[in-house]
């Protein structure tokens, strides 16, 4: 156990040294001659106009975040489609034994030639596997649709919102 702890300590120490060494070396070597021109804000070759403390519209951030979330979720469809396609091919009862063995290797992610006739997936098992896979993707897609409906209901997908809807409702009391 102490050997494992020693390895972790050495790994952490080596990582810290490898991170800190270039930073320390850069601090010692670089010149330090600050001028107003070097300290000025520089963005894309254009001089800044106005204050750099401008309120950023959060809709840009929300749309980007939603795109990333749904884009990553869609990436989970590809491995499912590969396994589902293999399972539906294996469900064919007229499939030859050699093709069934080859597809079993692909579906189970085995090295080619590992499966034999005794370990090959039967048509009945493949049918069950394909129905379970179909039910799984329906649940997954349902969760995505619930998230999409929630985001839509919240109004995060409305790019242009009315100014009146964003203001707090008037209490209805008049000044005395």
C-alpha positions as CSV (number, residue, x, y, z in Angstrom):
1,X,0.0,0.0,0.0
2,X,2.8,2.4,0.9
3,X,4.4,1.7,-2.5
4,X,1.2,2.9,-4.2
5,X,1.2,6.0,-2.1
6,X,4.8,6.7,-2.9
7,X,4.0,6.4,-6.6
8,X,1.1,8.9,-6.2
9,X,3.4,11.3,-4.3
10,X,6.1,11.1,-6.9
11,X,3.6,11.5,-9.7
12,X,2.1,14.6,-8.1
13,X,5.6,16.0,-7.4
14,X,6.7,15.4,-10.9
15,X,3.6,17.0,-12.3
16,X,4.0,20.1,-10.1
17,X,7.6,20.5,-11.1
18,X,6.8,20.1,-14.8
19,X,4.1,22.8,-14.5
20,X,6.0,25.3,-12.3
21,X,9.4,25.0,-14.1
22,X,8.4,26.7,-17.3
23,X,6.5,29.4,-15.4
24,X,9.5,30.2,-13.2
25,X,11.9,30.1,-16.1
26,X,9.7,32.5,-18.1
27,X,9.5,34.9,-15.1
28,X,13.2,35.0,-14.8
29,X,14.1,35.4,-18.5
30,X,11.4,37.7,-19.9
31,X,12.1,41.5,-20.0
32,X,10.0,43.8,-17.8
33,X,9.6,47.1,-19.6
34,X,6.0,48.2,-19.2
35,X,4.9,51.1,-21.5
36,X,1.4,52.6,-21.8
37,X,1.2,51.2,-25.3
38,X,2.0,47.7,-24.2
39,X,-0.5,47.9,-21.3
40,X,-3.3,49.1,-23.6
41,X,-6.2,46.8,-24.4
42,X,-5.7,45.1,-27.8
43,X,-8.4,43.2,-29.6
44,X,-8.2,42.0,-33.2
45,X,-6.0,44.9,-34.3
46,X,-8.7,47.4,-33.6
47,X,-8.5,50.1,-31.0
48,X,-11.1,49.9,-28.3
49,X,-14.0,52.2,-28.3
50,X,-15.7,52.9,-25.0
51,X,-15.5,50.9,-21.8
52,X,-14.5,47.3,-21.9
53,X,-17.0,46.6,-19.1
54,X,-20.0,46.1,-21.3
55,X,-22.8,43.9,-20.2
56,X,-22.7,40.7,-22.2
57,X,-26.0,39.4,-23.4
58,X,-26.5,36.0,-21.8
59,X,-28.5,34.7,-24.7
60,X,-25.2,34.1,-26.6
61,X,-23.9,32.0,-23.8
62,X,-27.2,30.1,-23.4
63,X,-27.5,29.3,-27.1
64,X,-23.9,28.1,-27.3
65,X,-24.4,26.0,-24.2
66,X,-27.6,24.5,-25.5
67,X,-25.9,23.7,-28.8
68,X,-23.0,21.9,-27.1
69,X,-25.3,19.9,-24.8
70,X,-27.6,18.7,-27.6
71,X,-24.7,18.2,-30.0
72,X,-22.9,15.9,-27.4
73,X,-26.2,14.1,-26.8
74,X,-26.6,13.4,-30.4
75,X,-23.1,11.9,-30.5
76,X,-24.4,9.1,-28.3
77,X,-26.7,7.9,-31.1
78,X,-23.8,6.6,-33.2
79,X,-22.6,3.8,-31.0
80,X,-26.2,2.8,-30.3
81,X,-26.9,2.8,-34.1
82,X,-24.0,0.5,-34.7
83,X,-25.1,-2.1,-32.1
84,X,-28.7,-1.8,-33.0
85,X,-27.9,-2.4,-36.7
86,X,-25.8,-5.4,-35.9
87,X,-28.6,-6.8,-33.6
88,X,-31.2,-6.4,-36.3
89,X,-29.0,-8.1,-38.8
90,X,-28.5,-11.0,-36.3
91,X,-32.2,-11.2,-35.8
92,X,-32.6,-12.5,-39.4
93,X,-33.2,-16.3,-39.1
94,X,-32.0,-17.0,-42.6
95,X,-28.5,-15.7,-41.9
96,X,-25.7,-18.2,-42.6
97,X,-23.6,-19.5,-39.7
98,X,-20.4,-17.9,-40.9
99,X,-22.1,-14.5,-41.2
100,X,-23.8,-14.9,-37.8
101,X,-20.3,-15.7,-36.2
102,X,-18.8,-12.6,-37.9
103,X,-21.6,-10.3,-36.8
104,X,-21.4,-11.7,-33.3
105,X,-17.7,-10.7,-33.2
106,X,-18.7,-7.2,-34.3
107,X,-21.6,-6.8,-31.9
108,X,-19.8,-8.1,-28.9
109,X,-16.6,-6.2,-29.9
110,X,-14.5,-9.3,-30.0
111,X,-11.4,-10.0,-32.1
112,X,-12.3,-11.4,-35.5
113,X,-12.6,-15.2,-35.3
114,X,-13.1,-15.3,-31.5
115,X,-16.7,-16.5,-31.5
116,X,-17.7,-19.9,-32.7
117,X,-21.0,-21.6,-33.6
118,X,-21.7,-22.4,-30.0
119,X,-21.2,-18.8,-28.8
120,X,-22.9,-17.0,-31.7
121,X,-25.9,-14.9,-30.9
122,X,-29.1,-16.6,-31.9
123,X,-31.9,-15.0,-33.9
124,X,-34.2,-15.0,-30.8
125,X,-31.6,-13.4,-28.6
126,X,-30.8,-10.8,-31.2
127,X,-34.5,-9.9,-31.6
128,X,-34.8,-9.4,-27.9
129,X,-31.6,-7.3,-27.9
130,X,-32.9,-5.1,-30.7
131,X,-36.2,-4.5,-28.9
132,X,-34.4,-3.6,-25.7
133,X,-32.1,-1.3,-27.7
134,X,-35.0,0.3,-29.3
135,X,-36.7,0.9,-25.9
136,X,-33.5,2.3,-24.5
137,X,-33.1,4.8,-27.3
138,X,-36.8,5.8,-26.9
139,X,-36.1,6.6,-23.2
140,X,-32.9,8.5,-24.1
141,X,-34.7,10.5,-26.8
142,X,-37.6,11.1,-24.4
143,X,-35.2,12.6,-21.9
144,X,-33.8,14.8,-24.6
145,X,-37.3,16.0,-25.6
146,X,-38.2,16.8,-22.0
147,X,-35.0,18.9,-21.8
148,X,-35.8,20.6,-25.1
149,X,-39.4,21.3,-24.0
150,X,-38.1,22.8,-20.7
151,X,-35.7,25.0,-22.5
152,X,-38.4,26.0,-25.0
153,X,-40.9,26.7,-22.2
154,X,-38.4,28.9,-20.3
155,X,-38.0,31.0,-23.5
156,X,-34.2,30.3,-23.9
157,X,-34.8,29.6,-27.6
158,X,-36.5,32.9,-28.2
159,X,-33.8,35.1,-29.6
160,X,-35.8,38.3,-29.6
161,X,-37.8,38.8,-26.5
162,X,-40.2,41.6,-25.9
163,X,-39.0,44.3,-23.5
164,X,-42.4,44.4,-21.8
165,X,-42.3,40.7,-20.9
166,X,-38.9,41.1,-19.2
167,X,-40.0,44.0,-16.9
168,X,-41.6,43.2,-13.5
169,X,-45.4,43.5,-13.6
170,X,-46.8,46.7,-12.2
171,X,-48.4,46.4,-8.8
172,X,-51.4,48.5,-9.7
173,X,-51.1,50.9,-6.8
174,X,-51.1,54.6,-7.6
175,X,-49.0,57.2,-5.8
176,X,-50.9,59.1,-3.1
